[in-house]
Amino acid sequence: MKPWVLTAAILSTSSFGFAAGAPPSPQPLLAAAQAQIQEVSGSAARAAIEAADVVIDVREPDEYASAHLPGAMNLPRGMLEFKVAALAPSASSKIVVYCRTGQRGALAAKTLQDMGYTRVQSLAGGLAAWQAEQTPSTIQAQQQ
């Protein structure tokens, strides 16, 4: 059998967990994470942020540079597991995580809980919700 035929045969099976048609959706994973974490919004978010040992923006550096919460540290979700201990050395550190819409933040909060952090909160709706609820002075844009 020619190698390309074998490859095509392998890829045409559902052994990779993909059903025929549409690719899998992240929504079940996101819903499961949201059911297991603490999300905060409004005045509770402000209090959580003020009480946090560290506020982590899990967006990419270019997103963080455009606007972020004052005092937030940028730690992209893809590096979270590897670098979070430098920001939060104790499992009991008070951590608030956020992203733009709350989805990456929720998944990051779940990951941190799975790693053993016990006081993790996610900003419900992310930075977009925060911006809609707060005054402009609570958002910090980097000077270009």
Phi, psi and omega per residue, in radians:
M1 nan 2.411 3.131
K2 -1.260 2.533 -3.092
P3 -0.985 -0.674 -3.098
W4 -1.217 -0.491 3.095
V5 -1.215 -0.749 3.123
L6 -1.102 -0.767 3.115
T7 -1.061 -0.794 3.123
A8 -1.084 -0.694 3.135
A9 -1.147 -0.717 3.128
I10 -1.147 -0.805 -3.113
L11 -1.174 -0.417 -3.116
S12 -1.423 -0.175 3.102
T13 -1.494 2.925 3.113
S14 -1.715 0.428 -3.108
S15 -1.187 -0.230 3.122
F16 -1.594 0.117 3.111
G17 1.505 0.094 3.116
F18 -1.683 2.256 3.050
A19 -1.418 2.774 3.087
A20 -1.068 2.436 3.127
G21 1.774 -2.255 -3.038
A22 -1.187 2.576 3.072
P23 -1.226 2.848 3.131
P24 -1.085 2.652 -3.137
S25 -1.736 2.514 3.063
P26 -1.367 -0.118 -3.036
Q27 -1.047 -0.732 3.098
P28 -1.098 -0.673 3.107
L29 -1.140 -0.751 3.125
L30 -1.129 -0.789 3.131
A31 -1.080 -0.702 3.111
A32 -1.127 -0.727 3.122
A33 -1.114 -0.813 -3.115
Q34 -1.092 -0.512 3.117
A35 -1.285 -0.308 -3.043
Q36 -1.948 -0.010 -3.122
I37 -2.038 3.000 3.041
Q38 -1.812 2.080 3.056
E39 -1.807 2.466 3.141
V40 -2.207 2.580 3.109
S41 -2.540 2.946 3.065
G42 1.017 -2.387 -3.092
S43 -1.150 -0.533 3.083
A44 -1.137 -0.610 3.105
A45 -1.164 -0.774 3.127
R46 -1.035 -0.797 3.134
A47 -1.119 -0.724 3.139
A48 -1.119 -0.725 3.141
I49 -1.134 -0.761 3.134
E50 -1.149 -0.560 -3.120
A51 -1.544 -0.170 -3.052
A52 -1.204 2.542 2.973
D53 -1.307 -0.591 3.117
V54 -2.629 2.412 3.034
V55 -1.948 2.159 -3.052
I56 -2.010 2.155 3.037
D57 -1.628 1.988 -3.051
V58 -1.620 0.212 3.101
R59 -1.374 3.059 3.117
E60 -1.298 2.735 -3.082
P61 -0.947 -0.663 3.142
D62 -1.189 -0.589 3.091
E63 -1.194 -0.770 3.115
Y64 -1.053 -0.726 -3.113
A65 -1.119 -0.523 -3.105
S66 -1.274 -0.608 3.100
A67 -3.063 2.483 3.098
H68 -2.781 2.927 3.102
L69 -1.267 2.433 3.108
P70 -0.990 2.317 3.123
G71 1.479 -0.129 -3.133
A72 -1.239 2.490 3.063
M73 -1.731 2.431 3.119
N74 -1.572 2.076 3.079
L75 -2.463 1.626 -3.081
P76 -0.942 2.530 -3.081
R77 -0.930 -0.616 -3.136
G78 -1.157 -0.315 3.132
M79 -1.956 0.017 -3.020
L80 -0.911 -0.926 -3.068
E81 -1.082 -0.536 -3.040
F82 -1.504 -0.433 -3.013
K83 -2.114 -0.080 -3.057
V84 -1.129 -0.565 -3.098
A85 -1.071 -0.468 3.099
A86 -1.214 -0.510 3.139
L87 -1.622 -0.578 -3.086
A88 -2.332 1.447 -3.041
P89 -1.263 -0.270 -3.126
S90 -1.912 2.477 3.097
A91 -1.111 -0.338 3.130
S92 -1.712 0.183 3.073
S93 -1.031 2.437 3.067
K94 -1.449 2.021 -3.064
I95 -2.134 2.330 2.972
V96 -2.062 2.245 3.109
V97 -2.031 2.630 3.070
Y98 -2.702 2.847 3.055
C99 -2.412 -2.684 -3.140
R100 -1.367 -0.814 -3.038
T101 -2.026 -0.073 3.136
G102 1.761 -0.193 -3.097
Q103 -1.315 -0.942 3.097
R104 -1.104 -0.614 3.104
G105 -1.085 -0.750 3.118
A106 -1.104 -0.775 3.119
L107 -1.145 -0.647 3.101
A108 -1.149 -0.731 3.114
A109 -1.064 -0.750 3.107
K110 -1.095 -0.742 3.112
T111 -1.054 -0.786 3.136
L112 -1.093 -0.715 3.060
Q113 -1.068 -0.763 3.127
D114 -1.083 -0.493 3.119
M115 -1.382 -0.202 3.109
G116 1.961 -0.034 3.065
Y117 -1.239 2.331 -2.991
T118 -1.869 -0.171 -3.068
R119 -2.233 1.134 -3.080
V120 -1.960 2.372 3.063
Q121 -2.307 2.598 3.110
S122 -2.005 2.403 3.118
L123 -1.313 1.906 -3.111
A124 -1.061 2.249 -3.137
G125 1.381 -0.089 3.068
G126 1.142 -2.813 -3.106
L127 -1.078 -0.584 3.136
A128 -1.064 -0.775 3.116
A129 -1.188 -0.704 3.117
W130 -1.049 -0.807 -3.136
Q131 -1.081 -0.660 -3.138
A132 -1.200 -0.524 -3.062
E133 -1.647 -0.379 -2.967
Q134 -1.906 3.034 3.065
T135 -1.464 2.725 -3.121
P136 -0.992 -0.478 -3.106
S137 -1.183 -0.228 3.130
T138 -1.571 0.042 3.099
I139 -2.016 2.316 -3.133
Q140 -1.956 2.126 3.045
A141 -1.742 2.421 3.100
Q142 -1.222 2.482 3.060
Q143 -1.358 2.243 -3.113
Q144 -1.576 nan nan
